[in-house]
């Protein structure tokens, strides 16, 4: 049973390893090394620790590095699926060898794995044992920073040398004989050379030419450039992998024949795209077509209501081999379900998790140890649905007529025991317990199901009550809704997933009283004497987070968010109260009556209101441009002001910390990004009719981290704006030439830049994108070519640069389409073929690129460039 469990979790490296695992389970030969023929049940008869000797190669093209010792046996299957473990002595030997390897970075490291057995007994299984031993050494070398090409070969018992690995260095451009086994000739049987041999994800042209690796990507991945991943953490690489997987499977899954496990032929290009992506992330979470990622497979049947499909998700390294890996996948499959679908899926999964039942000690509420896996499965299901309240009902043995108070109490405490066990597993759902004794005749069991959100809180009819009674009743309902509290992470204001159920209840209360305004208070830990600005900002950010979440649930009540910090000594939490309209208006910026004022006077009032709105400042995180939730009050006030002054052009200046002498490009870029992010937030609040230009000053003026917004002078307002002349009356060819000139001028005033090795457009060029969209909308009948270029010389151009520039051009097209551009936009990636550096060019498709000469003999050849 234990061995079956180990191999159910272990990844399948190849057909040979699979056959080896099967032989172990069937009991053919020794299940540890395959060489000493121990019978099942006599595992201790096999040597559990053996020195893996590395012999000096006598050929001039090879030389020895070190001698390694390994532990090998059943006791080490928990450390590695192969049952092999590097002993501390072996680790030291490998580390001593690193200096010699680093001194010969162009040499190839050859690891030859051997195992016990006679020469005539060698087969694929024994070769797999040797290969896995060699690969364990390879994994350690890579972890220690070795950058040489490493080849792992499993020779099994072909030389009768026992359990060891040879570690050799092979000269660059060495003849094929240098990669032959290093033992004496008489001990080397002929080894078949196999074309396209796949060993741990490295694909070789021939087994005697290991340095020749396959680099050509399948044609289906031309639109999927993989960025440079060097230096990125696992947390940074995971979202990139998720994005690439989604692009590899744009339809969201792979289709199959009905009632058949055969993949449809039309879906094979999708499989090849997926293989291409996974090869770039080998340590993230079955080896198939060269893919060496661990893959956790789980079948949900129709529990999630997604139809006949297969979905693929990325997992952090190590998660795919975890015992409960299949349940981790639940959380990635529930995000897009409706409330009704969530309820049905949750009930189905809880029923399946509890179908084996929970066993308790007789007449006690103590859960037996063998029920731990069931508790763990229920916990994973509930973690995938953190917003739901669930009922937990206990039942005891007996007939319905035998039910009594003692059985009712026993069933209740058993349900509560399960709730406690789930909380120890990290479950944060609200679990409502009940005991039914044997009233339903279900026997000893615990049942769980989702509680209808509409029944979590009953909202009474308050009509007929006085104003004060109505206020008190609503405040009581809100206190009841917020009683559970929200488990924020320390010093973070983002809502955890477990809070969404609470938010849903609060939203139901607010939607029941749409004419009522509310005060939402955030509170922080500490005594009143310990209160400070940081606590006030943190508590305000948390209140704003709840306000935004409630608004998304459809509650559009007027709300005043306040950050009290620890001023009231209430501890970390939230409080919501009914507030009268006067208190609400007192917190808002008041726009005076502007009737009869001149433009100059209105400009002066506007600048004063903007200064007042931004007086408290925006508390940006260090080196971040994201507008924090604590700054949303300023965003709303600025948006309200601008809605009353829609005819003014404005300048939004970003400033950074530091003295004027310390100003640099990085500070200017960061301050520009913050100004642009603030502008985006203001426009999202409804100030869409204003023309706002963003500038990053860095620490040029020495104002510290802040934002300024004021009326722009005419020169500033026109900076970056391309004047579009009247094109009526011009011929089509003349209109095309005019369009090309305008596009070129817009791209000269604001070059489109991207994040390094990424297709994401920098936020600082949003104004340039908007200007291009404005120009294109004036010429709706013309098809336009969007051409991407990358850094480098023309001689350095390659397929990777072409793909990256293509993807960047497509990003520009997507950004323009979001702004309402309906043109036919053709995208092309030129890489560094023209040596223009990182840029994007745009021009009419019909007229062509004005900067390139026409082919000889073509119409207009030799004419001056437009």
N, C-alpha and C positions, 0 to 999 in steps of 0.2 A: 504493500500500500504506500509506504514512504517513498519507494523508488518510483512508482507511478506518478506520485505527486511531484517529485523533483523534475521528472522529464516532461510532465505536462506544462511546467513553467519554463523549462529550458528552451532556448531558441534552437531551431533546427539549422545547422550550418550548411549541410549538404546532404545528398542522398546517402553518402557513405556514413556520415554521422547518424543519420536516421536509422540505417540498417544496424549500426553498432548498438544504438539504444534498444532496438527491438530484440537483438540477440541477448542483451543483458536481462531484459524483462522475461524472455522465454527460458533463461537459464542455460543457454548453450555456452559452455566454457566459462572461464572466469569473468565475472561481471565487472571487475576492476581493471585489469590490464589485458585480458584476452589471451595471455601467454602461458599461465601456469595451470590452467584447466581445473581450478578449484570449483567444487560443486556449490550451488546456491545454499546459503546458510553457513558456509565456511569462509566468509569474507576475510576473517583475521588471518587465514593461511597465506594471503598474498602480502608481499612486501609493501608496507605502507609508506616507506620513505626510501628513496634511492638517489644516489648521486648521479647527476646528469653530466657525464664527462664531455669535455670539448677537446678534441685532439688537434694537434698542430698539423696544418696542411703543408705538404712538402712541395707542392707545385708552386712555381714562381708567381702565378697569377692570384694565388689565395694565401691568406695568412690567418692564423688563429688570433682570437681576441682574449677569451677568458674561459673559466671553468665554473659551471653553475650547478647548484643542488636544488632539487625540487622535492616536495612532498606529494604523494600520489596515493589515493585510496578512497574508500567510501566515506570516510569522515570529512572529506573536503568538498563534497558535492554542494554544500550550502555556500561555500566561498566561490565556486566556479562550476558551471554546468558540466565541465569535463572531469571533475573530480581531481584536478591538479591544482597545486598551490605552490607559489614560490616561497621557499623558506628564507629566513633572514640572511642566512649565509649566501644563498643564491642572489638575493637583492644586492648585497654588498659586491659580489663579483660583477654583476652587470653594471653597477655604478662605477666600479674601477675601470670598466672597459669604455666608458663614455668618452674619456679624454682621447683615447686612440681613435674612436669613431669620429669625433669632431675634428681631429687632425686630418682625416681623409674623407671630407664631405662628399666627394664625387664617387667614392667607392660604393659598391653595392654590398649590403649585409645579407649573407645567406644563412638561414637557420634551417638545419636539417634535423627533423625529429625522428628518433628511433624508439622502438619498444621491444619488450622481451618476446621470444619465440624463435622457432627454427626457420631457416630460409624457405623451406618448402611449405611452411604454414602461412606465409605472407598472403594477405588479401586486402581488400578495400577497407575492412574494419580496422585492421592493425595500422594501415597507413593513416587512417583518420585519427587514431590515437596519437601517432607521431606528429601529425599536422597540428593538432590542438595544443600539444606541448610546445611546439615551436612558436605557435601564435601567442601563447601566454608570455613568452619571452619578448615577442614583438610588441605586445601591448605595453609592457613595462618600459621598453626602450622608448616608445613614443611618448609615454607619460613623462619620461626624464628629459625630453626635448631633443632626441635624436632625429635628424632631418634626412639621413641617408635613405635611399631606396632600400626597402627590406622585403626579402622573398622568403616565404615559409613553404617548406616541402616536407611532406610526410612520407618517409621511406619504410615505415613499419619494421618488419624483421628481415628485410632483404639482405642485411649484412650480418645478422646474428649478433649484434653488438649490445643487446640489452636496452635498458631504459636510459636514454640520454639524448642530448641535442648537440649538434655541432654548430658552432657559431663562427663563420668565416667572413673575411673581407675579400671581395673580388675586385680586381683592378677595372677601371673604366675601359671600355672597348676590349675586354678580355675575350679570347676565343671561346667558343661554346664548351670546350672541354673544361674550362674553369668552373662551370656550374654543374659538372658531373659530380656524383658522390665522391667524398674525399677519402674513402677507405681504400684498402689495397685492391688491385684489379680483380683478383680471384674472388673477392667477396662481393663483387658488384654484378648482379644479374642485369640483363637488359631491361631498361625502363622505357616504356613506350612514351614518345613525345606526343602530347595532345594539343591540337590547335584550339585556341580560345579557352584555355583552362582558366577557371575562375577559382581563385583562392582568397578567401576573406575579402572579397570586394575588389581586388586588384585583377585587372584583365590583361593577360599577356598575349602578344602576337604568337610566340612560341615559348615552350617551357625553357628553351635554352637562351631566350632573349628577354630577360625580365624587365629591363629598363624601358622596353618599348610598350608604353601603355596606351590604351585606346582613349583618344581625346575627342574624337568626332562625335558631336551630339546628333541625335535623330532629328530628322527634318521637322517633326511635329513640334519642336520646342523653339522655333525661331523667334517666337514672340515672348519668350520667358528667359531673359538674361538673369543670371544668378549673381547678386552683388558680392563684393569682396567681404568675406566673413572674418578675416583675420583681426584679432584683438577684441572681438565682441564676446560678451558674456552669454551664458545659456539663456538668461532672461531676455537678452536683446535678440538672440537668434531665433527664439521660439516664435514671436509674432511674424518674423520674416518667413519661417517655414510654413506657418499657417496660411499666410498670404499666397505663397507659391503653390501650396496644395490646392487652394481654392481656384487658382488660375489654371492648374493642371487639370482639374475636374470642374470646368465651368458650369456643368449641369448639376453639380452637387453629388453625383454618384455614378456608378457603373451599372448598366442594365444587363439583365440575364434573361434567358429563355424561361417561360413560365414553368414552374415545378422542375427546374433543371439548374445544375450548378455551373453550366457552361457559359462563359462570358461571350456575349455577342461579338462577332467579328468586327462590326462597326465601332466597337468600343476599344479595340486593341490600341489605337493611337493614344487614347487616354491613359492606358496602362503604361505605355512607353514614356509618356510625359511624366507620370508619377515616379517611375524608376529614375528618370533623369534628375528630378528634384531630390529624391531621397539619397542619392549618391553624394550630394553636396553636404548632407547632414548625417554622417555615418554614426555618430554617437547619440543621436536622439531616438531614443526609444525603439527568422525565416530568411533567409537568404534566397533571393529569387532574381534571376536575370542580372546578377551582380549587386543587388541591393543587400546590404548587411545590417540594416536597421532591425532592432527588435520590434516585433509586431504583436500586439495583443488583439485577439479576435473575440468578438462576442456577438451572439445573435439575440435580437430583441423580439423576434416574431412580429406580431402586429401590436405590441404593447404601446409603442409610441406613435402609431398611426401614420407612419411616413411612407407607406406603400412598399413596393418591391424594389429595393435599392441597397447599395452598400455605401457607407460614408466613411471618410478617412479623416482622422484628426492627428495633430502632432502631440507627443507626450514628452515631458522632461526626461533626460537620461535616467535610466533605472526604473521608471514608473511602469514600463511595459512588462518588466519581469516580476512586478510585485504580485503578491498573492491575490489581491482584490483589484487587479488592473481593469478587469472588465467593468467593474462598477464605477471606476473613475470616469469612464466614458459617458455615464449618464448625464453628468453636469453639462456636457457639450451638446446634448441632444434635446434639451428642454427649453432653450432660450427663445425659439420662435413659435412655440405652441400657444394656442389660445387657452383661456382659463378652463374651458370645458375639456379640451384635450389634455391639459395638465392634470385635471382631476381624475379623468379616466385612466391615464397612464400611471399616475401615482397609486391609485387603488389596485391596478393590475399588478404592479411591481411589488407592492407591499404584500399582496396575497401570495405571489410566487416566493418572496423571501421568507414568509412564515409558513409555507405549506408543509415543511418538515416538522413543524411544531417546536415549542419551547418546553424543555423539561425542567421541573423544579424538584427540590428535595421534598419528600413526603410531608404534607401538612405544614410546609414552610414557604416563604417567599424567596428563598435562595435559588438563583438560577444555577443549574449544573454546569460544570466546566465544558461538557461536550456541546452545549448550546452556544458557546462563544462565537463560532462562525455565523450562526443565524443572527445573533445580535449585531455582528459586524456588517452583514449584508443589509439589514434593516437600516443601520446608520448611514451607509453609503447611499441608499435610496433617498432617505430624508434630506441628506446634504445636497442632493441634486434638485430638491424642491424646497429650498430654505424658507420660502415665503408662506408656506401652507401650515395651517393648524390641523393637527390630526387627533383623532380619538383613539384611545388605547383601552380596550375592553377585556377584562379578565374573566375566565370561566373555569369552573371546577368540575370534577367527576360527579356523576349522579343523575338521577331522573329529575325532571322538572318539579314533581310533587315533593321531592326530598330537599328542596332548597330551603335554607334557613339563614339566620343572621351570621352564624359563624362562617358558612360558605361564602356569603356575600362579602364579608370582611376579608377572607383569605384571597378571594379573586381580586379584590381591589388592591390589596398590598402587593400582589404579584404583578398587576399592571403597573403600579408605581415603581416596583423593582426594575421592570423593563425600562421605564422612563429614565430612572437614575443611571442604568447601564448605558443607555443611549447618550445621555448628557456627558458621561465620562468619555465617550467616543467623539465628542465635539459637536453633537447635534444641537442646534439652536432653535429648532422649531418649537412652537407651543404644543405640548402634548397634554390633552385632557383625559384624565383617567376615570374609569368607572368599573365597578364590579357587579357581575350578574349572577354569581354563584353558579348553580346548575339549573337556573330557571329556563334556559334555552336548550338544555340537553346536548350541548356540544362537546362535553368532555373537557379534560384539562387542556386549555389552550389560551392564547392571547390573540385577539384580532385587532387590526388597525385599519383605519380608513380616513380619507380626507374629509375635513369639515367644510361645508359649503361656506365661502367667504361671506355671503349675504346673511348667514346665520351666526357669524362670529359675534356680532353685536346687534342688538335690537334697538332701532332708533324710534323712540316714541313720538306720538303726535303731540306737538306743543301748542297747537292752536287753542286759543281761549285763555292762555296764561298771560300774566302781566309781563311787562318788559323785563323787570328784575328777575322774575321767576324763569322766564325763557332764557335769560343770560346764564343764570345759575345752572339750569339743566344742561345747556350746551357745554359749559365749562366742565361739568361732571362727566359728560360723555367723552370729552377730549382727554380728561385725566385718566379715564378708564382705558381709552385707546392707547395712551402713551405709557401705561403702567409697566409694560414689559421693558421699556427702554430700548435704546439702540446701542449695540456693542461696537462703538467706533474703535478703530486702531489707535494706539497712543499717538498723540500729536498729529492726527490725520482728520480731515473733515469729510472724506469721501464715504458715502453710504455703503455698508457691507451688504451682500446679497440677502442676508438673513433679515434685513430691515424692511424689505419690500412688502412683506405681509402686513407689518404695522402701518406702512405708508398707505397701503390699500384701504385699511380700516379708517384711518384719519381722513382720507379723501372721501370715503362714503359719508362720514359725518358732515364734512364741509359742503358736499354737493346737496345734502338734505336742507341746507340753509344758505342758499346762494347769495342772499342779500346781506349777509352778516360779514363784517370785517374782523380780522383776527390779529393778535399780537403773538409772534412766535419767538420765544426766548431760548437762547442757547446758554448752557451753564457748564462750567469747568470745575475740575477738582481743586480743592484748597480752601483755606479759610479766607474771610473777607480781607484780612490784613495782607494776604499773599497775592491779592489781585494785581494784575499788571496788564500792559497793552497786549502782550503776546496771548494771554488767556482770553482777553476780550475778542481779539481777532479770530482765535481758534473757535470759540463758541459761536461767534457770528457766522463763520464759514459753515459750521455744522447746521445752524438754523437755515441758512441759505440753501444748503444741500437738500434738506427736507422740503423746503418751499418749492424748489425746482422739481423734485420727485412727485410731490402732491399735484403740482400743476400738470405734469405729464399724465397723471391719472384722471385728468378732466376737471379738477377743482379750480375754478377761476376766480375764487374770492379774493378780495383785496387783503393783502397780508403785510404786516410790518415786522421785519426781522431785526432782532436786537441781540447783541452779544454781551451778556452780563459778566462773563468770566466767572470768577469765584466771589463776586461781590455779595451775594446772598448766602454763600456757604451751603448751597443745595447739593453739591457734588456734581459729577458729570451727568448731564441729562438734558432734557428738553421740556419746556412747558408751553402750553398754548391756551390763550384766553381770548374771550370776546373783547373787542376794543371799539370805542365809539368813533364815528367818522371824524370828529374834531381832532382827536389824538393822532389819527392816521394822517390827516392833512398837515398837521404840525411838523411831521418828519420829512415832508416833501419840499422840494425847492419850489418856491412860488414865482410864477411868471406874471409880471404886472401887465396891466392893460396897455397895449402898444398903440392904440388908436391915436392918430394925430401926430405921432413922433416922426421926425425926419429919419432918413437912413443912417446918418451919422449917430443920432441919439440911440437908435435901435442897435447899432453895432456896439456902442458903449455898454448898453444894458446886457447884450448877449455875452460880451467878454466877462462882465462881472458875474453873471449867472454861472458861466462855465468855470470860472475860478472858484466860486463857492462850492460847486458840485464836486470838484476835484481836490478840495482843500484837505480832506483826510488822507489822500494818497491811495495808491494801490499797492498792496503788500505782495509783490511778486516773489516767488520762490527763487533762490539763487540760480543764476544761469538758465532760467526758464522764462518763456514768453507767454505761458498760459495765464489768462486772467483768473485769479483765485476767486472762490465763491464769496470771500469776504469783501471783494470789490464790486459785487453785483449791484449794491445800492448806488454806488457812484455811476455805474453804467446806466441804470434806470433813470437817475436824475438827469444825466446828460442827454439821454434819448428824449425825455420829456421836454427839455429846453429846446433842443434842435427841431422838434416837431412844430414849435411856434415860430421858428426862424428858418423856414425852408429855402429862402432865396439867398442865403449867404454861403460863400465858399469858405471852408475852414482848413486850418492847419493843425495837425495832431503831432506834437513833438514828443519823442521818447528820450529820456535822459538816464544815465547810468552812474554808478558810484565812481568816485575818484577825482583827482585834481586835473585841471586842464592839461598839464604837462604829461599826464599819464594816458591821454586819449589815444585810441588806436582803432584799427578796422574792426576788431572783434567787439569792442564796446559799442561802436556805431551800429554794427549789425544787430546786436542784442537789443539795443534801445529801439531800433527800427522795427524789429519783430514784435516788441511789446506794444508799440504804437499801432501797428497793423492789427494785432490781436484785439486791442481795445476797440478799434474802429469796427471790426467784424462783430463784436459783442453789441455795440451800440446800434448797428444796422439791424441786428437780429431782434432788437427791442422795438423796432418800428420806425426809426429815423432814416428811412430809405430814400428820401428826396434830397438829401444834402450831399454836396460834393466835398469829401474829406480827403485831403492829401496828407500822407504820413511821411515823417522825416525822423531819422535817427541821429541824434547829436552826440551820443556817447557821453563822455564827461567833459565835453568842450567848454561848457559854462560853469561846471562845478556845482550843479544843483542837487546832486545825489540821485537816488532812484526815484523817479517821479514821471508823471505825464502832464503835459500842458496842452490846452486846446484853445484856440482863439481864431478870430476872423483873419483870413489870409489877405495880403495885399494883392492887387491885380497881377503883378509879376509872378508871385509865388503860386497863385491860382492857375496861371497859364503854363507854369513850368511842367514839362512832360506831356502837355496837351498838344496834339497834332491838329492843326487847322485843316479842316476838310473843305475844299472849294466846291462850288456848285458844278456837278458833272453833267447836268442836263445840256443837251445840244452837242455833246462830244460823241464821236464815233466809238464803236465797241473797242477797237484797238487802242484808242486814246484813253478810254476809261480803264482798260487793263494796265496801261503804263502808269496812269495816275494811281491806281490801287497799289501797284508795286512800289512806287515812290513813297506812298503813305505808310505802308507796312515796314519798309526799310527805315524810314525816319522814326517810327515808333519803337523799333527794336534798337536803334542807335541811342535813343534817349533813355531806354531802360532795358538792358540786356537781361534775358531770362536765365536765371541760374538755378541749379539743383543742389540738393544735399549730396555730399560726397558719395560716389559709387551707388547712387540711388536714383530712382525715377521720380522722387517726390520734389515738386516745385517749392522753392523757398518762399516763405510767406512774404518776404520783402518785395517781391516782384508782382504782387497782386494788382497794383496800379497799372503795370505794363500790360498784364493780361486783360484788364478791363478796357484799356485804350485800344488794344488790338480788336476786342469784341466790338467796340464802338465803330471802328473803321469798317470792319467786315459787314456790319449791319447796313452800311450805306451802299454796299455793292452786293446785294443778295443773289445776283444772277451768275456770279463767277465762282468756278471751282478753284480751290487754293491748295497748294502743296505746302506741307509743314515738314521741314527737313531738320533732323537732329545731327549734331556734331559733337565729338569728344576731344579731349586733350590728346596731343601726340603728333608725331611727324607722319607724313604720308607713308613712309616705308614701314612704320610700326602698325599700320592698320591690320586688323584681324577680325574674325567672326564675333568675338566677344564685344569689341568696341562697336561693331555694326549693330548688334542686338541692343546694346545699352542705348545708343543714340536713337534707334527706332522706338524703344519703349519711352524715351523721354519725349519724342515728338508726339506719341500717342497721349502722354500725360497732358501736354499742352492742348491737344484737340479736346480731351475730356473737360479741361478747365473752361475752354471757350464754349463748349456745348452747354455747360452748366449756367453760363451767362446768357443763353438764348441764341447763340449762333447756330443757324440751321444750314450753313453751307455744306457742300461736299468737300470735306477736308481730307486730302490724301497725305498719309504719313510715310516718311522714308528715313532710314538711318544710314548716314554716310560714314560713321566712325570718324577717323582722323584722315580720311582720304584726301581732303583738301587742305589740311593743316590749319584750320580756322580756330582751333581751341574749342572749349565747351560753349556752345551757343545753339540757338535755334534760328533758322531763317524761314521766311514765308514769302511766297510769290504766286502769281497766277499760273494755273496748270497749262492753260492754252498758250500763253506767251512764252512760258518756260523760264529757266533761271537766267536772269539778265547778266550775271557775272561770269558765265561760262560761254566760250565761243561756240558758234554753231559748227556742226560737222562739215568737212569740206564738201562743197557741192550743194549744201542745203540752202534754202532761200534765206537771204540776208547774211550769208557767211561773210565774215570779214568786216561787218558793220560794227561801229563803236558800241560798247556796252551801254545799256540804259542806265 
